[in-house]
Every structure is written in structure tokens, then in C-alpha cells.
Amino acid sequence: MTLERVNYPRLRVSCLGLLLCGCSPQSAPGEDAGADIRDAGSDGRAGGTGGEAPGSGRDAGVDAAVGARDAGAPDAAANADAEVDAAADAGPAVPVSQQSVPTVTYDLARENRDGHDGHIAWQSVFLLNDGRIASFGTGNHAPNQSNAMRILDPVSSPGSLLYSEAFPWTQDITPPNMETGENRYVTNYDNHASIYVPSENKVVWVGHGVFDFDVNGWTYGDAPPSTREWTEFVADPRGGMEGVYNPATAWCDALDAGIWFGVSGGGSGRLATELTVFERNPGASPVWRLVVEDLADQGVEDLHNARNIAACVGSRVYFGGPANSGGNRFYEFDLATRTRTATLAPAPEIAGEYYPQLVFDARRKRFVLIGVKVLIYERAADAWSDVTPPDWKGYESVAGVYHPMLDAVFFRGMPKPALGMGNSAPGFEWHRMVFSD
């Protein structure tokens, strides 16, 4: 494929200016501009499009489709309300000639690295309903490393990114120590899957526990004094999810459901082509369940290093990454009907690419891939463009979110020039990316 390189004059857009002028990001079709922060547009994180409680604002057509599917009539899901389909459509593409190179403001905040013995790797990052960003986990497989819930807040003080902890690293000794202390409430393991459930305002960390942001605590966990396991919150009838490493992750608010796809970086418990759906468990306890479907017969290949290359728009999940057979892949999957709806143009292969981050820019109706380079994908054109800023360092193990209220991408990652520097290497710093077109 041909990748067009775009270089245009950059304009710095202030988040404070967006708030003071009363400007707001344009809502994607089918979105309510008066909804909460996450509903201002798809946040494009490794997970979802806006947070609506089940039964209060979710599309009735989608509810009917999902109900029909659960009742054994999967074809009815194809009739899900057109409003959700419109939200899933990337819409008219902005011509490549009008795309701008983003402006990046570096080092706005730095996460606390207490309880980490390495650099940024597979820590989990999610955009919360209130506009804050949550980060947890460490870069290693050690159970007694940090179990803190770290918070980055871009909304309380516009133009700034404030750091705090909703839950500090907690052990049976004070201060905690990776060598001599034991974690309380939950243990740590960096590769295990996690997902944010907006309708519950909770994070599920497979094999570890459930964090409730309404009480700022681990209310389910695998370490004392916790008495409830994570499977008491979401059933895993098939079993094996605890052995899945670094699956692609996304949440679809239109369906109040999420997905994990495949495995990366080792692990077992699922086939590499299996999709795990995180959905409501009608009339049963617990109220959530995991349902597993193999997508191999739909032509979906097994991927690796795909953990952060997934986003949901309406009822459609977009996910991709390097295929084990060679080259990259990029798919569109309708979660309401459980069908692959398109095999899309894959992102170009880039030397040194390692766990980039895909986000959906709801204002411009396009995807942004952040890694060694900065790429844009437009669904209508089915094409990628290179918009890498001239001062870009290139990053691996990237995690970040598109913030619809501030019309900005917030991210962190391991700078490529710093690789090989061990514990002295940066990667806990957070940056802001803004597009001016």
C-alpha cells in the first residue's frame, strides 16, 4: 500500500481555550451532545464510546437486538437501530490535503513508579465516566508489586494534568516493599486482561479483582482481606480467562458490552482467534458473563502485540495488529450480530513497532494509531496517512485515550531512543496530542 506523508503548519490548540470559548467537539451521528463526558464522543481507548447505564439511554433497537439474539434469533440483531449503525460509520473522510500534523505537549505529568521494578510495559489505562484517566498494574509478573489505582486528571484544572491515587499501593507492611511485603486486597500481574465497565464505574482485572471508583477501593480481590473473587462479579463458564495474556480490549457502550480478542506475549486459556464477549447475564447471578466465540471461520487471523489496537464505535469493534502469518491485519466486527463486517486496509508495517495504541477521534471521525509514528485511518477512504510530528520520539508499549470533552489524546509510552536503559529509562510521563483540523 502507499502511505502518504503529510506535513503542514501546526497550530497549537489550548484545552483551556476550548473550554472558555464554549466550543465542544462535534458529536458523531447518533450521539447526544448533552450526555456526560464520555458520551461527548467515542473515547477511542482500549474500550468504548460513551457511558450509559443499561436501560437508561441505551438504544432501544440495540436492546431489542441483543434480547432477540439471547432468545435464539440472531438475525434480529441485524435490525439494530440505524442510529447506532450511523455512529459506527466513520462518516465523510476529511481529505488528506486538509489533515494536520498534531501538536504534542510533552511531560504534563508523571506517574508514581513506586512498586515498579521496570519501565512502562502492559499497565492498563482507561477513560472514566467523569473524564479522569485511570492507570494500574506494573511492568512485571510480580504479585507484590504495586496494586495502586493511579489517576490522571485533565478536567479539574483545564490545561493541566493532575496526578493522584484513588487507592495507594497497599501491603501488610508500611511503607510497602516489593521484596518483603505482601499485597493486600489484590495481587499484581502485568499481562492479565482488564476492562472498564462504564455502566458500573468499575474496572475488572482478570485473576485479581474488581475496583469500584464510587468507593475508591478493590471490592473483589485475590488477597486478604478480600473475600470475593473476580468471578463472583463476572462468570467465566468456559474457564481459562486467567491465563490469557494481553488480548485486544474494547468496550461498546451502545451494547453495554465489551470484548477481549486473542492472546499476545504468551499465555493460554483461549485460542488465538477466539473472541471473549463481556456482557450482561440475563436473569442470572452474577449479573455479568463471558461468552467465547471462535472467529477463525469468519476469516479472522490470529494476531500478536495487539493489546491496545482496538476501539469500539457504536456497535462495531475495530481491531488489528501483526498477524502470526505475516503482515498486519485490521478488522471491523459488529458485536450486535457477532459478525466480521469487513477486512480493512491494514496499518503499514513499521520497523520497531511494539504495542502501539489505537484511539478513535470522535470529532473528526477517524482513528489515530500512536507508536513509532503517528498514523491516521479514515474508514470511508479505507486508508492510512502518516502525520508524524517532526519532534516525535517514537514510542512502544503505548497506552492512552481520546478525551472527547477536551478534544485531545492523552498518552504515555516508552520512548524508542531510551530503550535498553533499564530502570533509568522514562516512560511514566504523560503527554497531550492535539489536532487542529
N, C-alpha and C positions, 0 to 999 in steps of 0.2 A: 504494500500500500504506500501511497505518497503522503508524507506528513508535511503540512505546510507550516513553516516557521513564521511567526508574526512578531514584529517589533514596531510599536507605536509609542508616541509620547505618553508618559504615565502621569496620571492625576491622582493626588492623594485625597481620599475621601475620609473625612473625620466621622467617627461613630457619634461623637458629640454633636456634630453638625446635623447628622441625620435626625437626632432626637429633637434638637432645638427648632429645626425648620418644620417639624411636624411631618417630614417625609416618612413614608412607610414602604417597605418592599411590596411590589405588585403581587397580589395573590395569584397562585396558579388556578386554572379553571376548577371550579367546584369547591374552592376553599373559602371559608368565612373570614373576611378581613377583621371582624370583631372578636375572633376567638383568642385564646391565650397565646403566649409567646411561641410555643412550638407549633401552634396551628396557623401562625402567620405564613407558614410555608414549610415544605418538606425540609427537615433539618439535615438530611443527607448524611448523617453519621452512620456508623455501622449500626444501623437501625432506623428509621421511621420517618413519618411525615406529619406528625401533629398528635397531640394527646387528648383524646376524647374518651370519657368514661363510657363503658358499654351501656347501650340503651339510652344515652343522653347525648344526641348529636351525631352518633354514627349513622351512616346512610342506611335507610330502611331497606333499600334494594339489596345492599350487601348483606344485611342481617337475614333477609329472606333467602338469598342465595346460599349463604352458609348453612342456614337451617335446612334448606332443601337437600344440600349435599350430605349433611349429617343424617338426614332421613332416608338417604339412599337414592336421591335423584340428582346426581352430579351435573346433569345437563342444565338444570335450572340455574346453576351458578353463572352460566354464560349470559343470563339476562340481568346481571347486577346493574344497578342504576348507572345511566350514562354519565352522570356527574363524576362518579369515581373513575370511569374509563377516561373521561376528559382530563382528570387530574393526573392519570398515569401517562397521558400523551405528552411528550416533551414540547409539543406545540411548534409554532413557526420558529425556525432557527434564525439567530442573529447572523447576518452574513459575516463570513470570515474577515472581510475587509474592515468591519467595524469592531472586531474584538480587540480588547485592550490587554496589554501585559499588566498583571496585577501589581499593586504596590504592597510590599511586605514591611511591616514594622516588627523588628526583632526584639526578643528578650523583654517582653512585657511583664513576665512573672516567671518564677522558678518553683518547681515542686520540691517539697522536703524529701530528701533521699535517705533519711534515717530508716533503717531496716532494709536497705538495699545493699547488695554486695557487688552490683554490676551496673551497667548502663541501661538506658531505656530499651526495652525489648517488647514484650507482649502484654504490657499493662493495658487494662480496659478503660475506655473513655466513652462517655455518653452525655448527650444534652438532656438536661432535666426539664420538667414542665415549667419551672419558674425562671428559666433562662440561664441558670448556672450550669457548670460543666463538672461532672464527677470523674475522678480517676482513681483506680485502685489496682492492687496486685503489685508484684515486683518482677524483676527480670530474671528470676531463677526459680528452681524447683524446691526451694527450702521451705518446709512447713512453718517455721517460726520466724520467717521474715515478716515485714510489715503487713498488718491487716487493716491499716488506716483507710478511711474514706476521705480522699483529698478533693478539695473543692476549688475551682477557678471561677471567679465571679466577674463577668464583664458588664453587668447591668446595674449594680448598686452605685457605682461611680463611673459614669459614662466616660469613655476614653481610656479607662484604666482596666487592669485585670488583677483582681484582688485574690490572694491565696489564703485559704483557711482549711481546717479539717473538721468535717462533720463528726468524725469518730477518729480518735488518735490511735496510734499503734499501741495495743493493749496486751500485756502479758501478765504472768503470775509474779513478776518482779518489777520494781521501779528503780531506775529507768529500765526500759526493756533492753534486752541484749540478744543478738542473734545466736550467740554461742551457748549461753547459759539459761536463757529464759524460754518459757513455753507460752505460745499464744493462747489467749482466752477468746471465747466466742467462735472464732473461725481460724483455720489454718490458711496457709498461702500455697499456691502452686500456679506458676505463671501461664502455663499452656491451656489450662482448663477453660471451657466455654463460659461465657457470661452474656447477659442480655438485660436491657432496661425495659420494664413493663410500665408504660406511661399511665395506663388506667388504674394501676395500683400504686404508682410512685415508688416502685421497688426495683432493686437490682437482684437478679438471680445469678449466683456464682456456682456453677455445677460442681458438685462434690464438696462444697464448702458451706454455703448458707444463703440467706436472703437478707438484704439490707433495706430497711424501711426509712425513707427520707422524711416521713412525717414524724418519726420519733428519734431520728438520727442514731439508729442502732441496728446491730445484727439480730434480728428477731428469730431467725433459724440459723443453726450453725453446727459445726462438726467438732467443736471443742467446748469443754466446760466453761461457764455454767449453762451453755445452751443445751436444751433437751429435745429440740425438734430438728430433724434432718431436712435438707432442702427438698427431698422427695415428698415431704408432707405438705409442701406448697404446690408442687407440680409433679404429677405422676409420670413415671417413665416405665410403662408396662413392658416395653421391649428390653429395657435394661441396656447398660453399656455406655450411656452418655458420659459417665465419669471418665471414660478412657479416651474420649475424643479430644484431640488437640487442635486448637486454633482454627475452628471452622469459620467460614464466611458467615457474617451475622447481620441481620436486618430486622426491623420491626415495621409492620404496616398498621397504622392507626385506623385506617378505613375498615380493616377487618378485625381489629383488636387481636392481632396475631403476629407472630414473628417466625423467623427461620434461622436454622443453622444448616450450612451445606458443607459436606465433605470433611476432610481431615487434612491438616498440614503439619509439617515438622514432627512426624512420628505419631504415636498414639494408635488406638484401635477402638473397637466398640461400635463403629459404623463403617460401612463400605465407603470408598472414596466418592462414589456417585450418589450416595443417599442424602436425601433432604429430611431434616427433622423439623417438623412444624410444632411451634409452641402456641397452643390455642386453648380456648375455654373447654371445659369438660362438662357438658350439659347435664344437669341433674345428678351430678356425682361428686364425690369427695376424693381428693382435693378438687378445687374448682378449676385447676389448670391441668393439662396433659400434654405429653409429647407423642406425636404420631410420625412414623417413619415411612418414607416412600423412596423407592429407588428410581432415579431419573435416567438411568442408562438406556432404557428402552425408548426414551424420548430424544436420544441423541446428545445428551449432556455428558461431557467427558469429565474424568477426574482431574482435579486441579491441585496445585500446591502453592504455598505462600499467598493464600487468598483471603486471609482472615479479615482484612479491612476493605476488601474490594467488593462491597455490597451496599445497596441502598434501596429503599422502597419508595415508590411514588404511586399514590392511590392504592390499587390492589396489585400492582406489578413490582416484582423484585428484579433488580438488575445486579448481576453478579458475574465475576470472571476472575481471570488470573492465568498464570502459566499452566499449560496442560502437561501432564506427565508424558504425553506422546510427542511433545514438542510444540513450540509456538504459544501464543496467548489465545484465550477464548473470552467471549463476552456474550452473556445470555439475557434475554428478557423472559420472565416467568410470571404467569398470572396465578397468584396464590389462591384466589377465589375458586378457580376451576382446576387448580393443580396441573396446569399445562405449560409447557415451554411454548411461548408465542413467537419467539424469534431468536435466531442466532445472529448476533450483530457483528459489526466490524470490530475486531479486537484491537486493544491498545498496541501500539508499536512495541517491539522488543527493544529494551534499553539496557545496555551493559551495566551491571551492578545493581539493578532494581531488586529490592528486597522488602516485602511487605509495605507497599505504598498504601495511601488512604484515598478511598473514593467518597466524595460527598456530592449531594445534589443541590445545586444553586437554584432555589425556587423562584427567585426574582427573574432570572434570565433563562430558566427552564433548560438547564444544561448541567452536565456532570463535570466535576473537576477531579483530576487524579493528581495527587501530591506525592512526589517521590524524588528520584534522581532529577527529574524535570517536572514542570507543571504543564499538564495537558488538559484540554477541554474536549468533551464529547457532546455532540448535538444529535439527539435522537432522530429528528426529522431528516437530517442530512446523512445520518449514519456515518459520521466521520469524526476523526480526532484532529486537533490542532495543537501545536506547540506554542505556549505563551510564557515560556520560562523567563523570569526577570533576569536582567544582566548581573545582579548581585546575588543570585541564588547559589546556595552552597551545595544543594543536593542532599536528600535525606533518605534514610532507611528506617524501618520499624516506625512508621509514621502513624500517629493517632490524632484525630481532630474531628471537628463538627462544622457544618454551616449553621450560622446563627441568623435566622430569618428576621428577627426584630432589628438587629444591627447590620444586616446585610454584609456580613463578614465571615470569613473562615478563620477559626482559631485552631492551632495545631502545635504539636511538638514532634520531635523525631531526632534521630542520631545523625548529625552532620557527616557526610561522607568523608571529608578531609580528616575528621577526628578518629576514624576507625583505627583500631589497633592500639589505642592509647590506654586501654584498660579502664580502671576506675576514675582516672583523671579526665576521661572524655566527657563532654557535655551531652545533653540530650533531655534534661529535665526542664529546659527553658521553653516557654510558650511564646508563640508568635501570632500576629494577626495579618491576614491577607485580605485585600480589598480590591474589587474590580470597579472600574469607573465607567464602563459602557452600560 
